Amino acid sequence: MPLSQEADAAPKSALKQAVFLHTGWRSAGTWVWSRLRALNTVTGFYEPLSNVLADLSKAEVAASRPTLTSGHPPLEAPYFDEYKPFLQEGVRGVTGYRKTFGIDRFGDVPDAEFPALAAYLRSLCEDAVRQGRVPVLKFCRSTGRLPWLRHAFADAMHVGVLRNPASQFASGWLLNQQWRNPFFVAAPFRVLGLNRTEPLVKHVIDVCDVKLPPAVPASDDAYAMACEQYARSAEGNNAYRAFVALWILGACRMGQGVDLLVDMDLPGQSRDYAASLRAGFEVQCGLSPDFSGARDLVEETRRSAARIGGIDGGATRAVHSAALKFLKAQGGVDAAFVERVREKMVLANELTAQWR
C-alpha cells in the first residue's frame, strides 16, 4: 500500500507504514537505525538525502562500510545496500535523487524542490512496501523539513533522536582534533549559512552569537568548501555556538511534533528506558527493535573531557541559556519537551565545565 501524499489521504491502518528517523550528525542515530535494520521485516535506507547518493555507483556500494574512526556499529550489509535497485549499471546516482535535497531547509512552507523530494522518498518507501517490508529511513538532513515531511507522509512514524549538545558536539570535534576531519565542525556553519535569510535561522544565529564564514559563494558546493576551510581554523567557542544554534533549531522542530522521541542519553543508563523505546515502536509500527546493548554515551563524554581542546567550557553556559530561551519563545513546542531540553542544557553545562 503506497504511503499517502496528504494527511487526509492516509490509509486507515492501526500501524504506521514506515519509520522516519530524524537525527543529527553524531547523535547516535546510526545506532538506532541499525537496531531497526537488523529486523528481518525492515528495509533500512541510510541517509536518503546524503549528497553521496548523487555520485554513487553499484560497484561502490560494497565499500560503504563503517571506518575505524566513525564510531558506528558493525553492519551486516554496507550502508547503502538497499539502494542497489535504484542504481543502474554504468550510471552514477540514485534514481530520483537530487543534490539540492542534501541541505536542510527551515521555511514555514515547502520550497519548490519539495515535491520532487517527496516523490523520491515515496519511491523508496513504496518499493519496500511492495516487498511486504517496513521502510526505515534514517536522516541527518531532515529536521528543518520535519513539519513538511509529517504532512506529506502522515502514515509514517516520525521519530526524533535527541542527544545532549555537549556529547554530540564533542563526538565531531574530536574527529577534527585527532583525525583532521572537519566535516562535522563545518556542517552547522554550512546549514546555518545557506538558510541565513530565513527569519527563524537569522534569529537563532543572532541569539547564539554565531560568526559565519564571511562570504557566501555562488553555489552550495562552493559554500560547503568554504565552510570546511573555515572549520579547519575555526575558533572553538564559535564552532560550539554554531553547533548549538543548529541543534536548537532541530530541537524546535521535534518539539513541534514527533510520534516518538528517543533520548540517546538514556538507553545506556536505563534498561527500563530501553525497554520503553522498544514498546513505543511496537505499539506504533509493529516493529520490536532491541535497544538493550546501548553504550552509556554520557559517561563516555565525561571520560573524554581531558581530550577536548580549544574550547572554554566556562563560556558555554551563556549559549545554552540563550538557546533555551529561544526555544521557549517559539510557538507550538510542547511544554514537556521544553523541560526535556532544559535538562539537556543542565547536563551540557556539567559536561563542558571541564573543557579547556
N, C-alpha and C positions, 0 to 999 in steps of 0.2 A: 504494500500500500504506500503510495508516494507521500512524502511529507508535505504538509499544507503550505500554501503561499500566504494566506491571510489567517488571522486568528479565528474569524468566523467560519472558515472553511475547514477547520481542523476536524479530523475523523473522531467520532465519539468512541474513544477507547479508554479502558481503565488504566492502561500503562502508556508511558511516553515511548515514542518510537525510535528515538535517537538520544544520544548524550553529547552535549556541547560543553567541553571543559574550558572555562575562561580563566587563564592563568597569566602570570607574569614571568619574565626571564628570571631564572634561578629561584623560583618559588617552590620547587619540588613537584611541579605539575607533571613532569615526565614520569615520575614515580607513580603518581595517582593513575595516569593513563596506562602505565604498564600493568597495573593490577587489574584494570578492566580488560585490556587487550589479552591478558592471559586466559580469559574465559573463552571456551570453545564456541560460544554463540555470538561473539563480538568480532566485528571488523574495525580495527583501530587505525584511524588516519592521523598521522603525526604532522603537526604544523601545516594545515591546509593552506595557510596564507604566506608561508615562507617563500622568500624570493629564490631560494634554491630550486624550487619546483619549475621555475621558468626555463632553466637550462639542464634539468635532469634528463639523463638517458637511461634506457633499460639496463645497459651494461654497467652503469654506475650504482644501481640500486644496491647490489650486494655489498658494496663498500661503505654504505651509510650505516655505520655502527658506532657505539659509544667509544670515545677515546679515553686514554688513561686519565686525562685531566678533566673530563666532563662532569664527573660525579654522578653520572646517570647509572641506573641499574643495568645489569646484564639483560640483553634482549635475545629471545629465541630467534627472532627474524629481524632483518635490517629495519631501520627507522621507516623507510619509505616503501616497504614491500607491498603494501596494499594499493599503491598507485600503479603497479605494473599494468593492470587492464586499461589504464588511461595514458599509457605511453606507447608510441608507435616505433617500430624498428627504423633506425636511421634518422629519426626526428627527435630533436630535443624539446623538452617542455611537456608538462602535464596538460592534457586536453581540457580546455576551458579556463585554465589559469592565466591571469594577467599580472605582471609585476606591480601594477598600481594597487593590487589588493594588499601588498605587503606592508603598507604604512597605515597604522590605526588612525581613525578619524573620530572627532568628538562633537560633530554637529548635532543639533537637536533633531534634524530631519535627514533621511538618507540622501547621500550625494548621487551624482549622475552615474557613478560606477556601481552602485549597489545592486541594481537589477542583474547585472552580469555576474557579480559576486554571488548573489543568492542562487542564481541558476547553476553556477559551478558547484556550490556546496550541495545543492539539491541533487545534482547528478551523482555525486559521491554517495550520498545517503541512499538514493534510490537503487543504486547498483547493489549495495549491501542488503537492503530490504528484499530485493528480488531473490536473493540467495537465502532468505529466511534468517538473516543475521541482524544484529543491532549495531548500527554505525556509532562509533565513539570518536569524536573529533576533538583533538587537543590543540588549543590555540595559545599563542603568546601575543597576538596582534589583534585581539577582538574586543577587549573590554570597553573601549570607547564606543564601539558599534553594538554593544550588548543590547541596548533597547531596540535597535533596528532588527537585530537577529531574533530577539524574543518574539517580535511581532511577525516576522516572516516565517519563523519556524516555531509556531505556537505549540506544536505537538512534539517538540523535543524537550528533554530535560536540560535546563541550563544550570550549570554548576559553577560557582565561583570558588577559586582556590586562593586563599589568603595566607601569607606568611608575614611575620613582623618585619618591618622595613630594615632594621639593622642586620638581621640574619640574611635577608635576601640580598641586600647591597654587598655585605661582606663576601658572600659567595662569588660575586662577579668581580669585586675589587681585588681579591686575592689572585684570581686568574690573570688579571692585568699585572699585578705587582710581581707575581712569581713566574709567569709564563709569557708575559708581554702580549696578552690577548686583550685588546682594548674594546672588543665588541660590546660587552655588557656595560661598560662605562659610557661608551658613545651612544648607546641606544636611547636613553632618556633625552639626551640633547637633540638627537635626530627627530624623535617623535614630537617633542615639545616645539622644536623649531619649525617643523613642517605644518604644525597646527597653530602657530602663534597668532594667526588672525582670528581664531575662534574666541569669542569673549570669555568663555569659561577657562580656556587654556591660558589666555593672556592674564586673566585674574590670578590664577594659581602661580604663574611664573613670577608675578609681582609679589604675591603674598609670601612665597618661599625665597624671594630674592635670588633668583637663578640668573646667572650670567651665561647667555648663549654664545655660540661662535659668532663673531662679529658680522659676518656676511651671509647672505642667503644665495648660494649659487643657482644657476638657471634650471637645474634638473634635480630630481630626487636623488639620483645616483651620485651626482656631484656633491650634493649636500651631505649624503652619507659618508663620502670620502673625507669631506671637510670635518665632519664630527669625529671620525676615527682619529684623524690627525690631532684635532683639538683635545681628544681624550687622552692621548699619549702624554701630554704635559699639563693636563687639567689640574687646577688646584683642588686638593682633596675635599675640602669643605664644600666647594661649589659643586663638585661631582655628586656629593651626597645630597645637597639641596635639590639638584635636578632629579635625582632618583626619587626622593620623597615627593616631589611635585607630581611626577608621573604616577607614583604609587597611589597617592591620594585621589587622583583623577580616576584610576581604575577602581579604587575602593568606593568612590562615589557612585559609579555605575552599578557595582554589585549591590550597594546598599539601596538602590532604587528598585531592585528586584531580581533575585535568582531563586530557583527552586530548591537549591541546597547550597549551603556554604561549607566548604572544607577548610577548617582552621589547621594549617600544617604545623603549627607549634604544638599541637596536642596529641596526635596519634602515637608518637613515640614516647609519650609520657603517661598515657592512659589507655589501658586495654578497653575500658568501658567506652571511651570516646571512639576508638577504632571500630568497636562493635556497633556503635550507634550510626556511624557512617555507612557501614555495610547494610544495616537495616534501612537507612534512608534511601539507598539505591534500590534495594529490593522492593520497597513499597511503591516507588515512583516509576521504575522502568523494568523491574523484574530481574535485574542483574544482581549478583551477590559477590562482589569483589572482596578479597581478603586483604585487609589493611593491618593485620597483626604484626607484620615484620617491619614496621616503620622505625627509622632511626630517631633518636632524640636530637632533633636539629637545634634546639635552643642550647642544649649542653654543648654541642659541637661549636656553636658560636662563642660560648664562654671560653672554651679551651683555645680558640684561635685568636683571642683578643691581643695577645702579645705580638702576633704576626701582622696585625693591621697597622700600617704606617702611613703617615702623611695626612692624617685627619685628627682634628682637635675634638675629642669626644665631648668635652665640656660645651662646645658650641652647638651640638646637635639638638639640645633641648629646645632651643628657640624655633627651629624649623619643625620639630614635632608638634609644638604648641600651635604654630601658625597653621600647619596642615589640618590639625584637628578643628580649629576654629573655622577654617574654610569649609570643612565637611558639615559642620553644624549649621552653617548658613545656607546650605543647599536644600532645595525643596524635594520632598518625596523620599527622603532617606529614613529608613526605619530606625526608631529610637534604640531598639536593642542592638542594631548594627552599629550605631554611633558609639554605644557603650563598648562593644567589642573592639572597635578601632581605638578607643581611649585606652583600653587595656594593652593593645599592641604598642601604643606610644609610651606607656609606662615601662613596658618591657624593653622597648628600644632605648629608653633613657638609661636603664640599668646596663644593657649590653654595651652601649657605646661609651659609657663612663670610663672604661679602661683604655680606650683608643688614644693614641698619641701621634 
